Amino acid sequence: MNVALIGFMGVGKTTVSRYLGKRLHGEEVDVDRWIVEKDGRPIPEIFEKDGEQAFRDMETEAIKELGSNDGKVLSCGGGAVLRPENVEALKKNGMIVLLTARPETVLKRVGDGKSRPALGGEVTVAHITELMERRRAAYEAAADVTVATDGRSPEEIAEEIAGIVEKIICSATRKKGEE
């Protein structure tokens, strides 16, 4: 089973995925980093030269390829679940965990936002709140589980998610044994 972490930028997906990968003894893959390594350019450059649509196409290909195997912890980009085919690919072999944080926390974590093309250079609580609200329904619809990250360490968050995953696996194993 794979575990895909989704949520708005700055909620801790990449950091938590590292700890969760170790905790679950799975391969941790940051989808954005994988795209950058494969394409050879940073994401802001892909956005600038090829446009968001081209990046989203790369993201969909990455999710389909990476999600087709078991035992991965995937850290997905903030807009990954805006495409239904990405959600379908992520759910096919695993579960989706939505990480959340308050806009103030996100602002603190993203800093000047220069490496975040979706912010469009506007790094304010009001702008972050607006973008989060636009994506909220898609995040919630895709999520199997939601975990808040405000005021918590990545280790604590990873431990909570690992506990949920282990319960699901134990429950599935028990049901299979009863059949």
N, C-alpha and C positions, 0 to 999 in steps of 0.2 A: 504494500500500500504506500502511496505517496502522500505527503502533506504539503499543500500549497498555502503559503502565507500571502494574503492580499490586504489591501488597505491603502489609504492615502499616503502620499510621500511623507517621510519623517515619522511614521508611527513605529518604526523599529523592525521592519520586515527583514532587512539584510542582517542586522545584528542578531536578532532572535534566531534567524535560520541557522546561523553558525553554531550557536549553542544547541539548538534542537537537533541538528544533524549529528552532533557528537553524542547527545543524550540518547537518540534513537538508533545510533550506529548506522546511519544512512548517509548517502552522498548529498551534500549540501550544494545547491546550484542557484546562484543569483542569475535570473533570466536576463536582466539588463547587462550584467557583466559578460554573460555568455554571448550576447549579441555583439557587444563591443569587441570581444576577442575574435569572433568569427568575421565581423565586417572590417575590423581594423581602424574604426573611427569612434570617437566619443559620441554619446547620444546627442548632445547639443548640436554637433556638426551634422549628424544624420538628419535631425529636425530641420536645421537651417538649409542644407543643400538639397535634400530629397523630400522634405516635408513630413508631417506627422503621419500621413497615410502610409508612406513607405516604411516608416518605423513600425507602425502597428502591424503591417504585413510581416515584417521580420519577427516581431514578437509572437504572432500567431504561429508561424513556422517553428519557432523555438519551443513554444509551449506544447505543440503537437509532438515534436521530436522528443523533448525531455520528459513529457508526461506519459509517454508510451511504455516506459519501464517502471518497475516497482522499486521501492526502497529509497526514494529521493525526497529531500526537503527542498521545495522550490520557493524562492523568494521572488514574487512577481512584481512587475512594475505597477505603479498606481493606477494606470488605465487599462491594465490587462483584462479585467473582467467586464469591460464595457462592450466587448464583442461576445455574443452568445456562444460562438464556436470555441472560444477559449475556455469558457466556463465548462462546456461539455467535455472538452479534452481533459481538463483538470479533474473533473468528477469521475471520469471513466476509470481511472486507476487510483483513486484516492479521495481525500477529503479536503475541503477548503476552510481555512481558518482566517477570519477577518480580525485584523488587529486594528484597534481604534486608539485615538488620542484627542485631547481637546485642541482646538486651533492654536491656543497659546503655547502648548507643548510643541506642536508641529513647527511653529515659528521659531522657537528656541533651537530646535534640532536642525532645521534647514539653513540656518544662518542667513547669508546674503542671497541664497537661492540661485546663484549663477549657474549651477550645474543642474538646475531644475527647469527645463524648457516649458513645462506646463504652467509654471507661475508667470511666465511672460514678463519677468523683471519686476513684477509687483509683489513685494513680500510684506504683506500686512495681515493682521488678524482678520480684518474684514474680508479681504480677498480670499484668504485661505478658507474662511468660513463659507463663503459663497461657492467656491469650488468643491469643498467637501459636501455641501448640501446637494449640489448637482449630481454627485456620484453616489450619494448615500443609498438610494433605492437599489442601484445595481450591485453595490457591495453587499447589502443585506440579503438580496435575492440569491446571490451566489453562495453565501456563507453557510456552512454546516454548523459552525461554532463561531462565537464572537468573544474576543478577549481584549480587555482594556489594558493599555500599557502605561498610562500616566502614573508617575511616581513609583514605578516598579523596575527592578533590575532585569536585564535580558535573561539572566539565569532563572529568576522566579517565573517569568513568562514562559520560557522554554519548559520548565518543570511542569507548569500547569497544563500546557499543551500535550506534553509527553504522557501525563496521567490520563488525559482524555483519550488519546490515541490508544494507549494500552488497554483501557476499559473497552473501547470499541473492538479491538482485536480479540480480547478475551471473550467478549459477548458473541462475536461471530464464530469463534472456535467452538464455544459451548453449543451454539445452535447447530453447527455443522455436525458435532458429535451426537446430538439428539436425533438427527435425521436417519 
